[in-house]
Amino acid sequence: MRDLLADALAPTRYNVAAAVSAVALLVVAYVLVPHPYVQYGAWLVIFTVWMVWFVYLGVDHVYGID
């Protein structure tokens, strides 16, 4: 299990893109435009990015799409 997590959280281009997009959205929502609607929308987009990353990771683990 530890090997799976080490491979899953390695700094690949998809992992870095997901993390950078989440951090950028949080900076926009909480620093640049601190409005509750913007914050809610940012969390919805972050959740969507996370789910896409999670499904991609699962498909890659099961089918080996790399």
Secondary structure, DSSP 8 states (H G I E B T S, - for coil): -HHHHHHHTS--HHHHHHHHHHHHHHHIIIIIS--HHHHHHHHHHHHHHHHHHHHHHHHHHHH---
